[in-house]
């Protein structure tokens, strides 16, 4: 399984909005500049996040975007499932697929189930708040004096 740029950038957008959650709205051009990404592509991704209610848009000259809820309320899994769809490593484990006719005799099915469970545990166990905290700790470790 490979996470697309859309999935990776959606997590970065949510993290950026959490880091810059000062009560002011954040402009897409500022996010794009901080991360060296295309504004147009970010606008497409943020539209998906907005439609899902993960971000709020503010109109007007001082407009932009803000994270809609608390960073603790958004897991990486939620964001990736929104932008990527299923995270299942094989089609027969996807939520909307019918069961494979070979599932009763498939020697590899347990491996794929275990992999899928591991993926879900990781992405559902990390929130945007966890990423903020991890970043803060990393920056603290770099900020030392002699």
N, C-alpha and C positions, 0 to 999 in steps of 0.2 A: 504494500500500500504506500502511496506517495501523496503527501499533502500538497495541493496546488498553491500557486502564489495567492490566489483568492483567499484560501483558508489561512495561510500564514499572515498575509497582510491584514485580514480581519482581526486576528488576535493582536497584531501590532497596533492597529487603530484603537481597539478597546483599551489596550495598555496605555497608549499615548493619552487618550481622553481621561483615564483614571489618574495618570501622573499630572495632568494639567487641569484637574478638577478644582478650580479656584472660585467657581461661581460665574466666571466669564465663559463665553462660548469660544470654541476653538475652531479656527478656519481650516478647511481642507488643505489650502495652500501651505499653511504652517506645518501641518502633519507631514505633507509631501516633502517639504524642505528639510525637516528634521530627519527624515528617513531616506531621502534621496529617491523618492518614488514618484510615479506619474500622477498628477492631480486628477486627470480624467479617469484613470483606473480606480483611484481611491474613491472618487465620487460614485462610481458604479457599486463598489463594495459597501460604502457607507449607506447607500440607498437601501440595500438589503438589510443592514443592521437597523436602520431607521424604521423600515416597514415592520420588522419583527419586534420593535419596541425596546431594543437594546440601547439605542441612542435617541436623543431628542434633537430635533432641528429647531434653530431659532432664526427667524427671518429678519431681514433688515440690514442696515449698514454695519451694525455691530453683531450681526448674526454669525452663525456657525453651528457647531454641534457640541453636545455634552453627553456624558454617559447618563443613561436614564435612571439607573439604580445604583446600589452600592457595589463596589468592585468585588465584594465577597459573594455577591449573588450571581456571578457569571463564571461558569467553568469553561475551561478550554474546550471540553467536549461539546458543550452547548453551542459555542461559537462555530466550531468545526462542523457540527452536524447541520447547522443553519446554512453554511456556505458550501460545504462539500457534499452534503447528503449523508448517506450511510457510511460508517467507518468500517463496515464488515470487510474482511480480507478476501472473501469469496462470495459470489452471488447467492449461493444457497443459504447463507446466513443473513441476508438482508431482510429487513422487516416486511417488506411488501412482496417478496418473492414466494412462489409456491415451493413446497418442499421438492427437492431433487428426487427423482425416481430411484436414485442409487443410495440415498441416505442410509438405508438399512444395511447396506453392504460396503459402504465407503470406508476404506481403511484409514483415510487421511482426515476424516471429518472431525475427530477429536482434537487433532493438532490445530485445525482452523478455529474450532470453538475456543480452545485455550488461548490462541493468539488474539482472537476477538475480545475475550474477557480481559486479557492483559492490556490491550489498547484502551478499552473502556475504563479500566481501573486507573490508568495513568491520566488520561485526559479529563476524566470526571473528578479526579482527586486534586486538580490544580485550578485555583481560581485566579482571576485577574489580580485580586488583592495579594495572593501568594507571589505573583510575578513582581508586583510593586515592592513587596518586602524583600524579595531576593535581590532586586536591583539596588535597593537602599543598602543592604548589607554588603554587596559587592563594591559600591561606591565608598562606603565607610572604610572598607579594608584598603582601598587605594588611597584614602586621605590620611596620610600619616606624616609626621614631622620628625626631623632628626635634631 
